[in-house]
């Protein structure tokens, strides 16, 4: 692990106390050029994590509060008639940022949620037949409340599949929570954060992650996991080929953060639960054995 990577993780850990694994997974998601879905109850640090990542990397950051009356144009922007030029002029929406926080994304209607689909997959948005490229890097962090809460709309499978990872922050340990009570307000700490990694260095890290060596044996192991999901009872249609690509990219990012120059099966296993579970949709529940389908898939596939 390089000094710069260690420093990034240390800064993030100082803001989100007691969330070391979640912080590392979020960092890996950014390195893998993916989008992150964080599902948890209010008040556990979802928005704080997004702000901290943006500040550390000096990214252009925008936040959109998703509500039931949100329209796609509120996110994407729209064309407004200019009486001087007598033409419609496109005014970019908040999605034209390097990092977009879609806060409480499942409180918006499916129509508003769909505004993110093209942007997350293609890195562009199309308005009135004209495509507009988004900045590079472009990273979406979406937070959502548990679906049992009032006023939420379930994310469609096509939307879930565009998130490289899904994670839960959970509650911090008692010691970490006590340190939060005795320490400085998290919002004040974020304001004091200074960028320690340039956008150019972040992009070079992303390129190194994409080029990290994956052996044939590890690649076969990655392929075995989606293949098993298509055979196991209760998993619906199973995982798509995009899930296999996501697994490999996230495993490469995890290996990079660990300081290795090649991916090992343990890297795949480290990220697999956060890459697989949300792609199984409603089929990821706990079985009578007490294991989730995700855990069952990982445990029953032998390492090559």
Secondary structure, 3 states (H helix, E strand, C coil): CCHHHHHHHHHHHHHCCCCHHHHHHHHHHHHCCCCEEEECCCCCCHHHHHHHHHHHHCCCEEEEECCCCCCHHHHHEEEEEECCCCEEEEEECCCCCCEEEEECHHHCCHHHHHHHHHHHHHCEEEECCEEEECCCCCEEEEEECCCCCCCCCCCCHHHHCCCCEEECCCCCCHHHHHHHHHCCCHHHHHHHCCCCCCHHHHHHHHHHHHHCECCHHHHHHHHHHHHHHCCCCCCCCCCCHHHHHHHHHHHHHHHHHHCCCECCHHHHHHHHHHHHHHHHHHHCCECCCCCEHHHHHHHHCCCC
